[in-house]
Amino acid sequence: MPAQAGQAPSPTRDHGRIAPARRRLTALLAAALFALLLGALQAFAQTPDPNPGRARLDAARLELNQIETTLAAPSPSDADLQRQRLRLQPLLEQLRGIVEEQGPRVDQAKLRLDQLGAKPDASAPPESAEVARERDARTKAFADADETMKIARAAQLQAEQLQTGISDKRRDLFAKALFAPGPSILNPELWSNALTTLPEDLRASGYIFGGWLSVFGDALSGARGLFVAVSFIGAILLYVARARYLPRFKAHVGATEDPGSLHCLYVALTHLVAGAAPPALASWLIYSALNTTGLLPPRIQPVVWAVVIGLASFAFIQALADALFAPGTPQRRLVSVMDSTARTVVWIASSLALVMSIGKVMEAWLQAIAAGLAVSILIKGTLAIIFALTLIAGLYRLRDDDEVEEEACLGPYVPVDGASLGPVRILGWVVGLVIVLAALSGYVVFATFLTEQVLWIGVLACLFMLIYQFLELGIARTLTGKGRFALTLKAGIGIREATLQKIAVVGTGLLKLILIIITIMLALAPWGLESADFFSSLRAAFFGFQVGGVTVSLSSIIIAAFLFALGLMATRSMQGWLDGKFLPTTKLDTGLRNSITTAAGYLGYAAAVALAFSSLGLSLERLTLVASALSVGIGFGLQSVVSNFVSGLILLWERPIRVGDQVVVGDAEGIVKKINVRSTEIATFDRSSVIVPNSNLISGVVRNRVRNDRTGRVLISISVPRTYDPAEVRTMLSEAATAHGDVLQKPPPNVLFKKLGTTTMDFDLICVVAEVDIVGRVTSDLNYVIHKRLAEMEVAPPVPELAVKGLEGIEQSLAGIAKAVGREIEARKPAKPAAPVRRARQHKIEDESTEEAPPEPQPSPEPARDFAKDDSKE
């Protein structure tokens, strides 16, 4: 019965509608609670995976097996091999990561197991249940980690073997395709087939290219034609600019005299860009315009692209040869050859590039029209022969001038420019002959490949020389010149000129090595050597490879060397801080400070060595063999080194000799400057250094003048005549010593009367100074003062008269000789008549005077030796 309006609803009916909803809600809540409970139970029951790398390892092994199965198929194609290689590379990286992760885990598990010690024997008391359970758990953990490590290494070896196998198979396929024999171009049947298929090929060419030209002509009337016309105009302007301004640039550079090697290099690079960029940009403009406007059908596009690449390649090779050899402008030439040789090289490079570009365009055309095999072989073989003949003819022209060759043949051998090109010429002729013979023998693919490699290696050689000279000159100029960058490094960072030179030399060497490696890789790449193979070998050498169970890792060695150098730097910094900052603030003497600094250096060096060995992964167990070898070496040849090292440690510990001490070792006396590991440096007073082994200082006799204190003893010995008063001399010496400011008054100066001689008296003045270093100066000062005081005390002696004895006989003899000479002169004079009476009277007077004077006694003659003796005494 229908309910009336306004009547309340029936409770039974409402309960019938609400009950199913409640049941559904209850079921949902129960399901959610059950799911939460199940998840909690699973989370509670789930234990953490002790070896998370095992799952990844199993997945990698499964994929390796699939790759191995695929490679086992007969005659895989090169595309299949490449796909498997790309698939294998990430697996190999993953396996290497797993091996690196498992290494520390194995070591940690082994260390934890070793901490429990060896398992007790059957006769020993059993260990507790808790220890036994812990031992079992740690043994299982170590076994699992070690098993994973071994499986990962085996999988890594499998992946490396698969990679090597793929590379070998690809090289085999490359060799088979390269040396695949075909019909000779001299075969009449080949020519017959080519003539048969030639009309069809020409029709296909006319159909394809004629249709494209008609579409192209129709498109020129619209907007696309305007866009293409603008691109053609831009290309023409680029060529016009190159033809107009490049000769001016050459003339301007040719007018420069002696510009320098670096300037020539910059000019060569500018010439390369100016000569190669406009044609390449013009070709790219035309190709982009045609491709953008949709005027390049799929079959025409490779041909147009080959034309673009050919024009760009020809312009680049010509500009490269012109920039490097510079025909007509020897002042900017980077290679030392004659001008005729430079012109010939540029002609060879341009001609070979032109032939190669035409060959690539013809190859694209043959593919576009799907030409017959005979026509393709004939065209490729003919172009290869033209290339070889061009190379042979160019190399024949590559010779010195006749006059230079004639002069070189006369007399001794004198190297001339271009003489080193002889081996290059012979090698080029051999390669050209091989290309011709290969093309004529039916190996057209090999002949075409050789033509490409000749041009490719020539371009690589030119680029190598250009970049090599840029590295040789540019880096040194940048770092050590007067440019802004070098001045910034010197003034802003504070790097010295010598350090910059070292950085420049090392950096240039590394960049040259990288350049050589890249050049070799690029030269060998077309022969089947892929960069992936090279980098995988380089990676194996860098990150580690197995040699007889020992892992050799270049990266570990480099890291160890870096850590060792870092430790040395830290040690020396600490020594500098101790010696220059901390120890001077203490009251320690110089010798003890040096001992502390040296000991800190030894500890730092030991820590650096330990850090380096730990980075290499070498433990004490692995160093057993090295230690035994070192012990044998020490026993036979390093005894003196070890003895000196131990003696140095004794010197630093006992300190019988300290830095700054004045010592006497044998005949050498000086100041100890440094106590090193093996020897001690002593600076003598004549500004020389004496290097004394430490063992000599320990086992020999050493006199240390300042062992207990730094005071020095001054001893001055003098001799005075016996006429002096000894008391006055003693007073004078005491006053002189006491008056000097550096002489200590405690103990006071002492004067000793050492000796009383026959005519002299000897005195010693003994005094003490505060520092042994000033003994010489104080002694000199006292000697000056004592000499002055002695001069004042000395009585001036009378001046002796000089008397010469024993010359009386000589004087009488000379007087007699003079009288005889006078008589002879008088006798020779003419006689005068009025003078006889006077002369007679004069003779009479002389006779009387002679009779009255008593005769003088004549001295006895002395021997000649007595006169000589007297003369020498006087």
Number of C-alpha atoms within 10 A of each C-alpha: 3 4 9 8 6 6 7 8 10 9 9 8 9 10 10 10 11 10 11 11 11 11 11 11 12 12 12 12 12 12 12 12 12 12 12 12 12 12 12 12 11 11 11 9 9 9 8 8 9 10 13 10 19 20 11 13 21 15 11 22 21 12 15 21 14 13 18 16 10 14 18 10 8 7 10 14 11 16 10 15 20 14 10 19 19 12 14 21 15 12 20 20 12 17 24 17 13 21 20 13 13 22 14 12 17 20 14 15 19 18 13 16 20 13 9 13 9 9 11 10 8 7 6 8 8 11 10 9 9 9 11 14 11 14 20 13 13 19 17 14 21 21 15 17 25 19 15 22 23 14 18 26 16 14 23 23 14 17 24 17 12 19 21 14 16 20 20 13 18 21 17 14 16 16 14 11 12 17 15 13 15 13 18 21 22 13 12 11 13 18 17 12 14 20 13 14 16 16 11 14 18 13 13 16 18 14 13 16 17 13 12 17 14 10 13 18 11 12 17 14 10 9 11 19 19 13 17 24 15 15 21 18 15 16 21 16 14 19 18 13 13 18 13 11 12 15 11 12 14 16 13 10 16 15 10 11 9 10 12 10 17 17 13 19 22 15 20 24 19 13 21 21 15 18 23 21 18 23 23 22 17 23 24 19 20 22 21 15 21 21 15 13 14 12 20 21 12 9 17 18 17 18 21 20 17 20 20 22 18 23 21 22 20 23 21 24 25 23 24 26 25 24 27 25 26 24 21 17 16 16 17 28 23 19 14 13 19 19 18 16 22 25 18 19 20 22 17 22 23 22 19 24 24 19 19 23 21 17 21 17 21 19 18 21 20 19 16 19 20 14 20 17 13 20 20 18 23 20 17 21 27 19 21 30 24 18 27 26 17 19 24 21 13 22 22 14 16 21 20 19 13 9 9 12 13 10 14 15 11 9 7 8 9 10 9 15 15 17 14 11 16 13 10 12 19 14 13 19 20 14 19 26 17 16 27 22 16 23 28 20 18 21 23 32 20 22 30 23 15 19 22 17 16 18 17 15 16 15 16 16 14 17 16 17 14 20 17 17 17 18 19 18 16 20 18 20 17 16 24 23 16 11 11 11 14 19 18 14 16 17 10 10 9 10 14 12 16 10 13 19 16 14 16 21 15 12 15 20 14 12 15 18 12 12 16 14 12 14 17 13 15 17 17 15 12 14 14 16 16 15 14 12 14 12 12 14 13 13 15 17 15 17 16 16 16 11 8 7 7 9 13 18 18 17 16 18 17 15 15 22 19 13 19 22 16 14 21 19 15 16 21 17 13 17 21 13 13 18 18 11 12 12 18 13 10 9 8 11 13 15 21 16 20 23 21 17 19 20 16 17 19 15 12 20 20 16 16 23 19 18 17 24 20 13 17 19 12 12 11 11 9 10 12 11 11 12 13 11 12 13 12 12 12 14 12 10 10 14 12 16 17 16 16 24 19 17 22 23 21 15 21 23 13 10 15 16 22 26 22 19 23 24 21 17 18 10 5 14 19 21 21 21 19 19 25 17 19 20 21 23 19 26 19 18 11 8 8 9 16 18 13 17 22 27 22 16 20 17 9 11 11 16 15 17 16 17 14 8 11 15 17 19 17 21 14 16 14 14 15 18 15 14 11 15 12 16 9 11 19 18 11 18 24 18 14 19 28 16 11 13 10 16 22 16 13 9 10 14 19 15 21 12 14 13 12 14 12 8 10 14 19 17 20 18 20 18 25 23 21 15 15 18 15 16 20 12 12 20 16 12 13 19 16 12 18 19 12 11 15 15 11 10 14 12 10 8 6 6 6 6 6 7 6 10 9 12 10 12 15 12 11 14 11 12 12 12 11 12 11 12 12 11 10 11 10 11 10 8 8 6 10 7 6 8 10 11 10 10 11 11 12 12 12 12 12 12 11 11 11 11 10 9 8 8 8 7 7 10 12 7 8 10 8 8 9 11 13 10 10 12 11 8 7 9
